[in-house]
Amino acid sequence: MAWGEIRKFGWVKQRSAWADIEYHRARRAEVASNDQSSMDAINNAVTSALQSKISGKANLAGNAALKRVQAAAKAKAAETQKQIDQTIKKLDTAQTAADAAGVLNDPIETPGTTLDTTV
């Protein structure tokens, strides 16, 4: 064997240049496809997260509005009840004063009716 001579293994089969080009083209297409599907999955996850955030904010805003309306209704009901209680108290005071003064509690006579005064 001379110095610098290259020996080849004859039993190892190698691809042709065309087959090697096709193999690498297919590998690049596979990698690109995997990258695209990964990007699609990330895009879907981010879109879903944003939609959930928007829905969550809408629910929070709706709940806050509902609480404001309920508080306003509760305050109005409390004010109405307070007015009713004050009116009842005034009527009781007036009734007590009328009883103490000896005023009779005769029903009010409406026009066109007569009261039965026979006892």
C-alpha positions, 0 to 999 in steps of 0.5 A, a space after each residue: 500500500 502506497 502512502 496517500 492511497 485511499 481505500 474504500 469499503 466496498 460492502 457499505 452501500 451509499 445513497 446516490 446524490 439524488 437520493 441524498 438530496 431527496 432525503 434532506 428535502 424530506 427531512 426539512 419538510 418534516 421539520 417545517 411541518 413539526 414547527 408549523 404544528 407547534 406554532 399552531 398549538 401555541 397560537 391556539 393556546 394563546 387565543 384560548 387564554 385571551 378568550 378566557 381572560 376576556 370572558 373572565 373580565 366580562 363576568 367580573 364586570 357583570 357581577 360588579 354591576 349586579 352587586 351595585 344594583 342589588 345594593 341600590 335595591 336593598 338601600 331603597 327597600 330599607 328607606 321605604 321600610 324606614 318611611 313605613 315605620 315612621 308613618 306607623 309610629 306617627 299613626 300610633 302616636 296620633 291614635 294614643 293622643 286621640 284616645 287620651 283626648 276622648 275622640 271617638 273612632 267613628 268611621 268616616 261617613 261617605 256621601 250617599 251612605 247612612 250610618 246605622 246609629 242604633 245600638 
